[in-house]
Amino acid sequence: MNDAASKLDTHDIVVDEVFPHAPETIWKTLTTGALIGRWMMEAKGFSPVKGNRFSYQTTPAGEWDGTIHCEVLEAVPNERLAYAWKGGHESNAGYGSRLDTVVTFILARVENGTRLRLVHSGFVTPKNDTAFKSMSEGWKKVVPRIGTVASEEN
């Protein structure tokens, strides 16, 4: 299947939130290793530098060891952070199926704070339907915690 055809069969998770903090504060919360661990999970080896490879560890399933392999694709301070998010295994169905997606955080200064838009793109149907459903719920819980951690740091 070519790229154009596969794009027709993908879904994106989008979460928008406005925080009462400057973009610099939200950026720090998104890109500081110790803080990432407080709002999501530990990011082993993270640095907000294009090409940097890092990982997250979650619950293993079947042939998948639970490692999420990431690579920073774009890092524009106080504006945009994007990274590849890959995991799973071809032999798994449902949870732990092969996943090759991109997570993008877009920051925009607004009156009284920052609008943060998270886009987690590239969920292929039907093989990623389980991940799409669980991660849609997960991101809705995780994104507000970014604001909580930012408040605690300031």
N, C-alpha and C positions, 0 to 999 in steps of 0.2 A: 504494500500500500504506500502511496507517495505521501509527502508531508501535507499537501492540500486536502487529501481525502481523510487523513487521520485527524486533522483539526476539526472536521465536521463531527467527529465522535468524541470530543473532549468537553469537559466541564471545568469551570473555575469556581473557587471559593472567593468571595469578596466580603470583607468586613471593614466598615467605616466607623471611626470613632473620633470624637474631638476631645482633646485633653487641655486642661488649663495650664499648660506649660509651653515654654518656648521650644521651637524645633531643636535647638541645641541640647536641651534637656532630654527630649524624647530620643534623639540620636544617640546620646550617651547611654541611655537605657537599652537601646537596641544593639549597641556595638561594644559593650563592656562585658567581658566574659563572666565575671562574678554576678553581674546584674541579669544577664540572659538566663542564668541558672535559677534566678528567683522568679521570673515571670513565665518561663517555659520549662526547660531542662538544661542540664549542663551541656555546653557546646565545647567539645574537646578540640583544642587547637585553633579556635576562632580568632580571626583578625579581620577588620574591615578593609581588606586590600584585595583588589581584583586578582583572581588566580589562586588565592589562599584556599586550601582544602582543610575541612574540619568535619567533625561528626557529632551526631547525637546518638544516644543509646536508649532504646525502648524495649518493650516486651518481645522476645523472640517468638517465632511461630514456624512450625514445620522446618523446612530447610533454611529459613531465614534466621540469622543470628540476632536480629533486632537493631543492627547498625544502620543509621541513616547517613549516607555519604553526601557531603555538601561541598560546593565550590562557589566562592564569591564570583559572581558574574559582573556586578557593577556596585560601586560604592562612591556615591557623591555625598560628602558630608552635609548633614542637616536637610537633605532632600530625598535621597533614594538609595535603597539597599536591595540588591537582588542576589539570590543564590540558588543553585541547583539543589534539588532535594530528591535523592535517589535511594531506593531500598527495596526490600522484598526479594522474592525468588520466583522464577518462572514456574516451579512445580506447585506453588501455593495458589489456592483459590480463596477468595474472600480476604480476611486479614492476612497480611504478609505477602500478598501477590506483588509482582514486579511493579515498581512505581518509578517513574521518571518525570519529575515535575519541577516547577520553578516557584519560589516564594519571593514576592516583591513587596517591600514596604515603601510607600510614597508619603512623604511629609510635606505639608503645605501650611505656611503661616496663615492663621485666620484671626479675626478679632478675638481677643482673650485667650489665644492659645495656638494649638496645632491640630490640624486634621491629619489623622493617620489612616491611610487606606492600605489594607493588606490584600494582596491578590495572590492566591495559591493556584497556579494554573497547570493544565495539562493532564487532568484525570481522564483516562481513557475508559469509555464505557464498552462493554459491561465489566471488564476485568478489574477496574478500580472502583466500582460502585461502593464496596464496603469501606474502603479508605476514604472516599469522598464523603460518605455519610458521617463516619466517625470524626473525620478531621474538620468537617463543617461545624459540628457541635464543639469540637475541641478549640478551634480558633475563636469561636464566639465567647469562650470562657477565658482564653489566654490573652487576647488583645486588651480587654479592660485591665488585666493585671499589669500591663506595661505602664498604665497611668498610676496605678497604686505604687509600684516600685519607684517611678519617677517622683511621686510625692514624698516618699520616704527618704529619698536621696537629697531633697532640697529643703 
